[in-house]
Amino acid sequence: MENLEELQKHLDKIMNEENNRGLPNFEGYSPIEMEYILYDTFGENSPIQLLKLSESDYNNIPILNQIKYLLQLIDEKGELKLTTKGFLPTKVVSDIYDQGFIKDEMIESGISKLYKETDS
């Protein structure tokens, strides 16, 4: 019985080493890390973690602020009806652009105009 327990401990050790060994086909991640990446991407044990920024750092990310503004508009209106092609209405696009989160060089220089969502 004791030999069987020793054998099991040895097998467990080998399996543990294999499961935790980085593999070239997994970009250096181990099979266990890949399982976390695939099935618990941002979980506590995943190698992928999101860092929390300070409020001032978040305020310096234009696309994030543009998204927050759009979400605020949706929250205020309860919903936001899209065009028949699935785009934001021109009035909403103009409103978001006018907030100045992200500027388009062609629009700013007067070369093109902002008529619809695909213009910017």
Phi, psi and omega per residue, in radians:
M1 nan -0.718 -3.127
E2 -1.101 -0.669 3.118
N3 -1.132 -0.628 3.117
L4 -1.152 -0.700 3.115
E5 -1.153 -0.710 3.104
E6 -1.137 -0.708 3.105
L7 -1.100 -0.747 3.133
Q8 -1.114 -0.720 3.092
K9 -1.065 -0.738 3.139
H10 -1.137 -0.768 3.110
L11 -1.111 -0.720 3.101
D12 -1.061 -0.714 3.138
K13 -1.115 -0.772 3.141
I14 -1.122 -0.789 3.134
M15 -1.089 -0.730 3.127
N16 -1.088 -0.762 3.116
E17 -1.103 -0.729 3.140
E18 -1.150 -0.755 -3.104
N19 -1.225 -0.367 -3.120
N20 -1.825 0.061 -3.124
R21 -1.528 2.255 3.100
G22 -1.145 2.434 -3.114
L23 -2.066 2.395 3.127
P24 -0.983 -0.676 -3.137
N25 -1.167 -0.302 3.124
F26 -1.878 0.445 -3.132
E27 0.992 0.551 3.116
G28 1.576 -0.111 3.086
Y29 -1.381 2.634 3.111
S30 -1.472 2.873 3.082
P31 -0.991 -0.654 3.119
I32 -1.164 -0.759 3.109
E33 -1.093 -0.693 3.122
M34 -1.123 -0.641 3.092
E35 -1.078 -0.764 3.093
Y36 -1.115 -0.747 -3.134
I37 -1.070 -0.735 -3.083
L38 -1.360 -0.653 -2.963
Y39 -2.030 -0.158 3.104
D40 -2.630 1.012 -2.923
T41 -0.834 -0.820 -3.096
F42 -1.923 0.329 3.135
G43 -1.172 2.975 -3.073
E44 -0.994 -0.630 -3.076
N45 -1.680 -0.028 -3.111
S46 -1.267 2.521 3.061
P47 -1.241 -0.205 3.118
I48 -1.694 2.058 -3.123
Q49 -2.293 2.469 3.054
L50 -1.646 2.313 3.112
L51 -1.554 2.489 3.096
K52 -1.556 2.266 3.130
L53 -1.729 2.920 3.044
S54 -1.360 2.806 -3.138
E55 -1.003 -0.692 -3.131
S56 -1.173 -0.577 3.080
D57 -1.162 -0.764 3.107
Y58 -1.051 -0.657 -3.124
N59 -1.170 -0.259 3.140
N60 -1.690 0.197 -3.140
I61 -1.912 1.732 -3.023
P62 -0.978 -0.813 -3.081
I63 -1.132 -0.640 3.104
L64 -1.122 -0.754 3.132
N65 -1.186 -0.599 3.071
Q66 -1.136 -0.750 3.106
I67 -1.126 -0.762 3.118
K68 -1.050 -0.698 3.132
Y69 -1.131 -0.768 3.114
L70 -1.080 -0.765 3.112
L71 -1.098 -0.633 3.090
Q72 -1.118 -0.734 3.091
L73 -1.053 -0.786 3.130
I74 -1.105 -0.742 3.140
D75 -1.086 -0.755 -3.124
E76 -1.141 -0.692 -3.088
K77 -1.540 -0.253 -3.100
G78 1.521 -0.552 3.066
E79 -2.826 2.906 3.113
L80 -2.354 1.906 -3.109
K81 -1.329 2.212 3.134
L82 -1.513 2.886 3.078
T83 -1.222 3.002 -3.139
T84 -1.093 -0.424 3.093
K85 -1.557 -0.005 3.091
G86 1.579 0.281 3.138
F87 -1.716 2.907 3.019
L88 -1.231 2.523 3.077
P89 -1.066 2.611 -3.077
T90 -1.033 -0.632 3.133
K91 -1.083 -0.710 3.127
V92 -1.205 -0.739 3.126
V93 -1.043 -0.789 3.139
S94 -1.108 -0.751 3.128
D95 -1.057 -0.826 -3.140
I96 -1.102 -0.785 -3.131
Y97 -1.073 -0.711 -3.124
D98 -1.127 -0.303 3.100
Q99 -1.225 -0.344 3.045
G100 1.423 0.270 3.140
F101 -1.091 -0.839 -3.140
I102 -2.357 2.254 -3.135
K103 -1.880 2.596 3.113
D104 -1.866 2.172 -3.062
E105 -1.040 -0.691 -3.112
M106 -1.172 -0.682 3.122
I107 -1.254 -0.766 -3.110
E108 -1.105 -0.603 -3.126
S109 -1.466 -0.106 3.119
G110 1.499 0.074 3.140
I111 -1.206 -0.684 3.085
S112 -2.287 2.911 -3.125
K113 -2.053 2.736 3.117
L114 -1.626 1.824 3.117
Y115 -1.908 -0.634 -3.059
K116 -2.541 3.024 -3.069
E117 -0.992 -0.666 -3.086
T118 -1.297 -0.112 3.106
D119 -1.400 -0.257 -3.098
S120 -2.452 nan nan
